[in-house]
Amino acid sequence: MGEHMSVQDAQPAATSGPDTGDVLVVEGLRRRFGDLVAVDGVDFRIGHGETYGLLGPNGAGKTTTISMVAGLIPADEGTVTVAGQLMGPRRVDPKRHIGLVPQDLAIYPELTARENLTFFGKLQGITGADLKGRVAEVLELIGLTDRAKEASKNFSGGMKRRLNIGIGLLHQPSLLILDEPTVGVDPQSRNSILESVEALSGEGMAVLYTTHYMEEAERLCDRIGIIDSGTIQAEGTREELIRLTGGVDQIRLSGSGDVAAAAEALRGMPKVEQVDADRHTLRLTVREAPTAVADIVTGASAAGMSLSDVEISRPNLESVFLHLTGKALRD
Ligand SMILES: Nc1ncnc2c1ncn2[C@@H]1O[C@H](COP(=O)(O)OP(=O)(O)OP(=O)(O)O)[C@@H](O)[C@H]1O
């Protein structure tokens, strides 16, 4: 850390960035480690109440990006602006707006949940009744009020993660940064973490969320940046990303009876773009499969096909990632 000056630190006169109203503006961010370019020109923005996902496989550059966003390490090039202020390792003010929840747990196992929060709250300069009130609010937010008096070493992995998130929330940041918060937690805790993020976002908090789980990005994120090899390959809402790569919905009907007549009948239906038939199966390319499927099933039955199975498949971010990078998201 701090082995060289950041671009931001080298320019003490400029403390404010572009005033766009966005909570976070990242422009042209680059960072090398020796010969390796870990982050290679990353740009994105996050507005109030918006959850932005950085979705990419291990080693894509997510942690390095958020380490620069949080001012933990300097950027070689580019700027990070938080609530209108330029971020850098030596800048204190913009850090007050950020709550960083690192991948690794940063809690004291011997202390209870309440004691951990109280300790970290004091470190952040919160005292007295304010601290007590805020700790109670945060315990509620992370769903640990009932377990507040238990030593955190007895918690499940997911509860420890939630406590870790709580620590990042104590000072009421306007931007919460979560680095793969559900890795290694059980499904129930995972769901509870996702619900906490949804609740915070609903209250207007901007969230930067890194993950290599496409289901999480699809569920939580208003916009998603697909990151690979240190570069954002594409950005948009889930629907925009899927459209960008020409993804189409498919419905597969299996059965017996007059399959050929069913194929003919379905070819004339409004949302059906293509029908391929063999003796027992129809493969349809359709727009908005979930809303079209009822009419399609009725149409096929009316034409004399007796259905034994109906299967809908929709393109997901996994297929978008594959399309953009030629690689699978998961290894
Ligand atoms: N301090 C460091 N020194 C040398 N190389 C590093 C350092 N930190 C990260 N890297 C390398 O930079 C690249 C990007 O790593 P980064 O941790 O940002 O990826 P990531 O997308 O967060 O993946 P992961 O989920 O595995 O953390 C990787 O090739 C990694 O090995």
The ligand as a Gaussian input file, in Angstrom:
#p B3LYP/6-31G(d) Opt

LIG

0 1
 N       -1.300000      -7.018000      -4.581000
 C       -1.214000      -7.683000      -5.727000
 N       -0.018000      -8.001000      -6.267000
 C        0.070000      -8.653000      -7.434000
 N       -1.002000      -9.038000      -8.185000
 C       -2.210000      -8.742000      -7.713000
 C       -2.387000      -8.058000      -6.456000
 N       -3.732000      -7.903000      -6.263000
 C       -4.357000      -8.486000      -7.324000
 N       -3.447000      -8.973000      -8.195000
 C       -3.760000      -9.626000      -9.476000
 O       -4.592000      -8.759000     -10.221000
 C       -5.603000      -9.482000     -10.919000
 C       -6.962000      -8.985000     -10.507000
 O       -7.192000      -9.383000      -9.156000
 P       -8.506000      -8.996000      -8.338000
 O       -8.319000      -9.513000      -6.941000
 O       -8.778000      -7.559000      -8.512000
 O       -9.608000      -9.839000      -9.100000
 P      -11.080000     -10.177000      -8.623000
 O      -11.943000      -9.992000      -9.812000
 O      -11.420000      -9.443000      -7.407000
 O      -10.984000     -11.715000      -8.313000
 P      -11.199000     -12.469000      -6.918000
 O      -12.651000     -12.737000      -6.881000
 O      -10.380000     -13.694000      -7.111000
 O      -10.690000     -11.557000      -5.835000
 C       -5.359000     -10.949000     -10.597000
 O       -4.604000     -11.499000     -11.652000
 C       -4.564000     -10.908000      -9.315000
 O       -3.727000     -12.039000      -9.203000

